Amino acid sequence: MLTWGCDLSLNHGAVVQLRNGKLDDFWFWTTKAGIFKTGGAHATRMDIPKELDKQAAEVARIAWFRWWFSRRLKKSRPDFVAMEGYALGMAYR
């Protein structure tokens, strides 16, 4: 059984993957270059263009997150997904 635990934000977040209750893999995304460099194969940098205004940058983050998350879902195909998404939920208010 494959289970995901997710902590979601529009600037950073992580997915922990358990296989039969044991840590199998994890991934995270960040906007910070330094953190990205230390993450190896587990890290993805969300690089949003600096010239976007605040509203356009927020829309770009949502679009980027959707791309990243759906790509991971299609690859791993977990049986269960648990999400903590306070910050993401606030973005849709």
Contacts in CASP RR format, 6 or more apart in sequence:
PFRMAT RR
TARGET T0000
AUTHOR 0000-0000-0000
METHOD contacts of the structure
MODEL  1
MLTWGCDLSLNHGAVVQLRNGKLDDFWFWTTKAGIFKTGGAHATRMDIPK
ELDKQAAEVARIAWFRWWFSRRLKKSRPDFVAMEGYALGMAYR
1 19 0 8 1.000
1 20 0 8 1.000
1 21 0 8 1.000
1 79 0 8 1.000
1 80 0 8 1.000
2 17 0 8 1.000
2 18 0 8 1.000
2 19 0 8 1.000
2 24 0 8 1.000
2 76 0 8 1.000
2 77 0 8 1.000
2 78 0 8 1.000
2 79 0 8 1.000
2 80 0 8 1.000
3 17 0 8 1.000
3 18 0 8 1.000
3 19 0 8 1.000
3 21 0 8 1.000
3 78 0 8 1.000
3 79 0 8 1.000
3 80 0 8 1.000
3 81 0 8 1.000
3 82 0 8 1.000
4 15 0 8 1.000
4 16 0 8 1.000
4 17 0 8 1.000
4 18 0 8 1.000
4 76 0 8 1.000
4 78 0 8 1.000
4 80 0 8 1.000
4 81 0 8 1.000
4 82 0 8 1.000
5 15 0 8 1.000
5 16 0 8 1.000
5 17 0 8 1.000
5 18 0 8 1.000
5 81 0 8 1.000
5 82 0 8 1.000
5 83 0 8 1.000
5 84 0 8 1.000
6 13 0 8 1.000
6 14 0 8 1.000
6 15 0 8 1.000
6 16 0 8 1.000
6 81 0 8 1.000
6 82 0 8 1.000
6 83 0 8 1.000
6 84 0 8 1.000
6 85 0 8 1.000
7 13 0 8 1.000
7 14 0 8 1.000
7 84 0 8 1.000
7 85 0 8 1.000
8 65 0 8 1.000
8 83 0 8 1.000
8 84 0 8 1.000
8 85 0 8 1.000
8 87 0 8 1.000
8 88 0 8 1.000
9 85 0 8 1.000
9 87 0 8 1.000
9 88 0 8 1.000
10 58 0 8 1.000
10 61 0 8 1.000
10 62 0 8 1.000
10 65 0 8 1.000
10 87 0 8 1.000
10 88 0 8 1.000
10 91 0 8 1.000
11 30 0 8 1.000
11 31 0 8 1.000
11 46 0 8 1.000
11 61 0 8 1.000
11 87 0 8 1.000
12 28 0 8 1.000
12 29 0 8 1.000
12 30 0 8 1.000
12 31 0 8 1.000
12 32 0 8 1.000
12 35 0 8 1.000
12 46 0 8 1.000
13 28 0 8 1.000
13 29 0 8 1.000
13 30 0 8 1.000
14 26 0 8 1.000
14 27 0 8 1.000
14 28 0 8 1.000
14 29 0 8 1.000
15 26 0 8 1.000
15 27 0 8 1.000
15 28 0 8 1.000
15 72 0 8 1.000
16 23 0 8 1.000
16 26 0 8 1.000
17 23 0 8 1.000
17 24 0 8 1.000
17 25 0 8 1.000
17 26 0 8 1.000
17 27 0 8 1.000
17 76 0 8 1.000
17 78 0 8 1.000
18 24 0 8 1.000
25 42 0 8 1.000
26 42 0 8 1.000
27 42 0 8 1.000
27 43 0 8 1.000
27 44 0 8 1.000
27 72 0 8 1.000
28 39 0 8 1.000
28 42 0 8 1.000
28 43 0 8 1.000
28 44 0 8 1.000
29 43 0 8 1.000
29 44 0 8 1.000
29 45 0 8 1.000
29 46 0 8 1.000
29 65 0 8 1.000
29 68 0 8 1.000
30 36 0 8 1.000
30 43 0 8 1.000
30 44 0 8 1.000
30 45 0 8 1.000
30 46 0 8 1.000
31 45 0 8 1.000
31 46 0 8 1.000
31 47 0 8 1.000
31 48 0 8 1.000
32 45 0 8 1.000
33 45 0 8 1.000
35 43 0 8 1.000
36 43 0 8 1.000
36 44 0 8 1.000
36 45 0 8 1.000
37 43 0 8 1.000
44 68 0 8 1.000
46 61 0 8 1.000
46 64 0 8 1.000
46 65 0 8 1.000
46 68 0 8 1.000
48 57 0 8 1.000
48 60 0 8 1.000
48 61 0 8 1.000
48 64 0 8 1.000
49 57 0 8 1.000
49 60 0 8 1.000
52 60 0 8 1.000
58 91 0 8 1.000
62 91 0 8 1.000
65 88 0 8 1.000
73 81 0 8 1.000
END
